[in-house]
Every structure is written in C-alpha cells, then in structure tokens.
C-alpha cells in the first residue's frame, strides 16, 4: 500500500474527502518526524512507538578497495510495534 492508497482508505473509513485525508495524514507524518528528530518518543497506544536510537561507531570495510574504515556514531529513526499490532499481524 502506498500513500495514495492509504489516503483513499482513510477517506472512505472516516467519510471525508481525499484532500482532507491527505492533509491530515501529511500533518501527522510531519508531526511524528519533527518530534522524533528533536529527540522525543511518539507512542500510539496499540500501534507502536517511534523514536531515535543511537547507532554506535563501528569498523567497516570499503567494498571497492577492501580497506578498513571507521563508520561514525549516528542516530537513526526506529519503530517498535505495539502489542495489538503484533497480535493482529501474527495471531
């Protein structure tokens, strides 16, 4: 399912126009991204949690030359599915 299909589904379930559904979905996604990028955790009970996690520095290899290199520490977005979501996917 892509964003357009999700907008269609939201519009039909919430009985709103596709334009309204798209605006709400876009606003929700932007709000989640803004919160996580500023270090907050976003929890949607039953669905899951979005947060930033630190990935430690590690040693890697340049695939072209095979030369060892250090991959620096970084932050990455992460999603953890909630209990209800996990149960729905794997009953």
C-alpha positions in Angstrom: 0.0 0.0 0.0 1.4 3.4 -0.9 0.4 6.8 0.4 -2.2 7.4 -2.3 -3.9 4.1 -1.4 -3.7 4.9 2.3 -5.3 8.3 1.7 -8.1 6.6 -0.2 -8.7 4.1 2.7 -8.7 6.8 5.3 -11.1 8.9 3.2 -13.6 6.1 2.9 -13.3 4.9 6.6 -13.5 8.5 8.0 -16.1 9.6 5.5 -14.0 12.7 4.5 -12.7 13.9 1.2 -9.4 12.6 -0.2 -8.0 16.1 0.0 -8.9 16.3 3.8 -7.5 12.8 4.4 -4.2 13.6 2.6 -3.9 16.9 4.6 -4.4 15.0 8.0 -2.1 12.2 7.0 0.7 14.5 5.9 0.3 16.6 9.0 0.5 13.5 11.2 3.6 12.2 9.5 5.3 15.6 9.7 4.5 15.9 13.4 6.0 12.5 14.1 9.1 13.2 12.1 9.6 16.6 13.9 9.1 15.1 17.3 11.5 12.1 16.7 14.1 14.4 15.1 14.1 16.6 18.2 14.6 13.6 20.5 11.1 12.9 21.6 9.4 9.5 21.6 6.0 9.3 19.9 3.8 6.5 21.3 0.5 5.5 19.7 -1.1 3.0 22.1 -1.9 -0.3 20.4 0.0 0.7 17.2 3.6 1.3 18.3 6.3 3.8 19.1 8.6 6.0 17.0 11.9 7.1 18.5 15.5 8.0 17.6 18.1 5.4 18.5 21.9 5.8 18.6 23.9 3.5 16.4 27.4 3.1 17.9 30.6 3.7 15.9 31.9 0.6 14.3 34.5 -0.7 11.9 33.6 -1.4 8.3 35.3 -2.0 5.0 35.2 -0.1 1.8 33.5 -2.5 -0.6 35.5 -1.2 -3.5 39.0 -1.4 -2.0 38.6 -3.7 1.0 40.2 -1.0 3.1 39.2 -0.8 6.8 37.4 2.3 7.9 35.5 3.6 10.9 31.8 4.2 10.5 30.9 7.1 12.9 28.2 7.0 15.5 24.8 8.2 14.3 21.2 8.5 15.2 18.6 6.6 13.2 14.8 6.5 13.4 13.2 3.4 14.8 9.7 1.9 15.1 8.6 -0.6 17.7 5.3 -2.3 17.0 2.8 -2.3 19.9 1.2 -5.4 21.3 -2.2 -5.0 19.5 -0.4 -4.5 16.2 1.9 -7.6 16.7 -1.2 -9.7 17.6 -3.0 -8.5 14.5 -0.1 -9.5 12.3 0.7 -12.8 13.9 -2.4 -14.2 15.7 
